Amino acid sequence: MGRDGLVISLREAGFFESGSARLRPESLQTVHDIIHSLSRTPYDIRIEGHTDNIPIHNLEFNSNWELSSLRATGLVRLFLEKMRNFTLLPAIRPWTVALRIAAST
């Protein structure tokens, strides 16, 4: 473990189509399994948004940064929603899940 704690990198796992912020349907079970495993840990969780290296500028996304932001915030929402279902606590402490955005330009 490094100074950032345990890092699970999913950058190249293919959870998203290129240029899309929507999780692939076939990725949902894997993400749910990860959430279930992490819901039992007392440690803070940081989700970092990344994007592919293909520049984007269209009606939906003005930049790769916007695509990365939407991907990460969608995962944070999913984590908070699912962790509430998996934990025995009345509600997950939302401040234990942090968000960091990075984008290729």
QUIGICOR-V458132 format. One line per field, one symbol per residue. phi: phi as a letter, one per 20 degrees, with the letter a starting at -180 (. if undefined). psi: psi as a letter, one per 30 degrees, with the letter a starting at -180 (. if undefined). burial: + if it has 9 or more other C-alpha atoms within 8 Angstrom, else -. A space follows every 10 residues. Layout:
phi = ???
psi = ???
burial = ???
This chain:
phi = .efenfdded gdfmfcfgmc deffgfegff fffffgfffe eeefcdddec cfeegcabfe cfbfffffff ffffffgfgf fffffeeefg bffffeddcc dbbfd
psi = kafgakkjkg egfhfklkgk fkkkeffeee eeeeeeefff kfllkkkkkl llgjkkjafe kfleeeeeee eeeeeeeeee eeeeeflfle kkjfffjlkk kkkk.
burial = ---------- -----++-+- +-++--++-- -+--++--+- -----+++++ ++---++--- ++++++++++ ++++++--++ -+++--+--- -+---+++++ ++++-
